[in-house]
Amino acid sequence: MLRDGVLAGTAIVVAGAGELGGAVRERAAALGADVADRAVDPRGEEEAFEGVADVLVYDGAAVAAEGMQAVLDGAWLAVRPVARAAMIEQGGGLIVLLAPRPGSPEAEAVRAGLENLARTLSVEWARHQVRPVAILPGAATSPAEVAELVAFLASPAGAYYSGCAFTLGAVG
């Protein structure tokens, strides 16, 4: 467990209002982070982003019902404006891509797509100190486990990780 206040002064934007994103929002706030929500319409145009964000959490599971393309498009529509406006211009940050749980061929494709996006962006945006990672929860992974991992990654102790995919719990 992380110590209280470890995320004080950290601005976190949670895009997507699913079970995992909600748990991340609650845990980050409990650790002192300033948490904001951002709606993402995976079928819409990219929105301009104004404000500060040290961490962006995209909850792909929240839009999984919309289909594989909606999750992947939504990831890009959430990540790009926040990275450009709040991270690249401000000196870096963390992007966390939360994948849906395994179980269907579509979910597996989304999980692979989000992992690939994290790895690719880590190479592209390393010079800007932007650190994308993917979290692939297992079928039995609790939201609290995901939230604790995100909080660790957002803390100074997690600053080493970029381009990683974290597979949690049972994946089958």
Residue pairs with C-beta under 8 A, 6 or more apart in sequence:
1 148
2 31
2 148
2 151
2 152
2 155
4 30
4 31
4 32
5 31
5 32
6 31
6 32
6 151
6 155
6 156
7 28
7 31
7 32
7 33
7 151
7 154
7 155
8 31
8 32
8 33
9 32
9 34
10 28
10 32
10 33
10 34
10 54
10 55
10 154
11 33
11 34
11 36
11 51
11 52
11 53
11 54
11 55
11 86
12 24
12 25
12 28
12 33
12 34
12 35
12 36
12 53
12 54
12 55
12 56
12 57
12 154
13 35
13 36
13 37
13 38
13 51
13 53
13 55
13 56
13 57
13 82
13 86
14 21
14 24
14 25
14 28
14 35
14 36
14 37
14 38
14 57
14 59
15 21
15 37
15 38
15 39
15 40
15 56
15 57
15 58
15 59
15 74
15 78
15 82
16 40
16 57
16 58
16 59
16 60
16 61
16 62
16 63
16 74
16 78
16 98
17 37
17 59
17 62
18 59
18 61
18 62
18 63
18 98
19 61
19 62
19 143
20 59
20 61
20 62
20 98
20 137
20 143
20 146
20 147
21 57
21 59
21 61
21 62
21 98
22 143
23 143
23 144
23 146
23 147
24 57
24 59
24 96
24 98
24 146
24 147
24 150
24 151
25 35
25 37
26 147
27 144
27 147
27 148
27 150
27 151
28 35
28 55
28 147
28 150
28 151
28 154
29 35
31 151
33 55
33 154
36 51
36 53
38 49
38 78
38 82
40 58
40 63
40 74
40 77
40 78
41 74
41 77
42 63
42 66
42 69
42 70
42 71
42 73
42 74
42 77
43 66
43 70
43 73
44 77
46 77
46 80
46 81
47 77
47 81
48 81
48 85
49 81
49 82
49 84
49 85
49 86
50 85
51 85
51 86
52 86
52 90
53 82
53 86
53 87
53 93
54 87
54 93
54 94
54 154
55 93
55 94
55 95
55 96
55 150
55 154
56 78
56 79
56 82
56 83
56 86
56 87
56 93
56 94
56 95
56 96
57 96
57 98
57 150
58 74
58 75
58 78
58 79
58 95
58 96
58 97
58 98
59 98
60 71
60 74
60 75
60 97
60 98
60 99
60 100
60 110
60 114
61 98
61 99
61 100
61 101
61 137
63 70
63 71
63 74
64 71
64 100
64 106
64 107
64 110
66 74
67 106
68 106
68 109
68 110
68 113
71 100
71 110
71 113
71 114
72 110
72 113
72 114
72 117
75 97
75 113
75 114
75 117
76 117
79 95
79 97
79 117
79 121
79 132
82 95
83 93
83 95
83 121
83 125
83 128
83 130
86 93
87 93
87 95
87 125
87 128
87 129
87 130
88 125
88 128
88 130
91 128
91 129
92 128
92 129
92 130
92 131
93 129
93 130
93 131
94 130
94 131
94 132
94 133
94 153
94 154
94 158
95 118
95 121
95 130
95 131
95 132
95 133
96 132
96 133
96 134
96 135
96 150
96 153
96 154
97 114
97 115
97 117
97 118
97 132
97 133
97 134
97 135
98 114
98 135
98 137
98 146
98 150
99 107
99 110
99 111
99 114
99 115
99 134
99 135
99 136
99 137
100 107
100 110
100 111
101 107
101 137
101 138
101 139
101 141
102 108
102 111
102 136
102 138
102 139
102 171
102 172
103 139
111 134
111 136
114 134
114 136
115 134
115 136
115 165
117 132
117 134
118 132
118 133
118 134
118 163
118 164
118 165
119 132
119 134
119 163
119 165
121 130
121 132
121 163
122 131
122 132
122 133
122 162
122 163
123 163
125 132
126 162
131 159
131 161
131 162
131 163
132 162
132 163
133 153
133 161
133 162
133 163
133 164
133 165
133 166
134 164
134 165
134 166
135 146
135 149
135 150
135 165
135 166
135 168
136 165
136 166
136 167
136 168
136 171
137 145
137 146
137 168
137 169
138 167
138 168
138 169
138 170
138 171
138 172
139 169
139 170
139 171
139 172
140 169
140 170
141 168
141 169
141 170
145 168
145 169
146 168
149 166
149 168
152 158
153 161
